[in-house]
């Protein structure tokens, strides 16, 4: 299994251009799968697998599910 690069929401926002709120919404609405693309650390902080986000971005719309207005945020 590959090494995952877990990052804070703030860092992922800086790297991808998505707003903090758009990232939180994707997690909350299960657009991004918990355990696969994001997880809660033992201290409760939400961490995102940046490589999984890049894979999701590069996937076709049919592969990643229905496009939402949050995708453009």
N, C-alpha and C positions, 0 to 999 in steps of 0.2 A: 504494500500500500504506500502511496506517495506521502511525503511529509506535507502536512497542511500548514498554511500560513494564516493563522487566526489573527484578526485585526479588530480594533474597536470600530464602532459605527463612524466615528469622526474620521479615522484614517481611510476607511473605505469610501466615504463621501469625497474626501480629497482626491483619491485615486480614480474614482469613476465619474465624478460629476453629479451623482445623485445627491439630493439633499438628505440630511439626517432624517427628516420626517418621512421622505419617500422610502428610505431603507427600513425604518421602523414599521411603516405600513406594509411593505412587502413581507416582512417577518410575521407581523400580526395577522395578516390576511392569508397566510400560507402560500403566497406566491413563491416564496423561497422556503424550501423544506427545512424544518427544524431537525437538527442532527446531521443533515447533509450539507446545508449551506450556512447555517448559523446554529449557535448553541449558547446556553447560559453557562458562564463560568461558575465555579463553586461560590464565588462572592456575589453572584447575581448579575454581573456585567454581561451584556450581550456581545458576543464575538462572532465575526463573519469570516468564512473561508474565502479569501479573495480570489483564488483560482477557480472555485466553484461559481463565483459571480461572473468572472470572465467567460467561463464556459456557457453560462446561462445567457449572457449578452450575445455571444456568437451563435447560439442555437437559433434555428428557424422559429418563427412564431408558432408553428404547429407543434414543435418539440417542447416549447416552454409554456404552452397554454395560451388562453385568450389574453390579448393585449388590453391593458387597463390604462386609464388616464394617468395613473401613478408612474407608468413606464416612461413618460416624457418628462417627469419631474427631475 
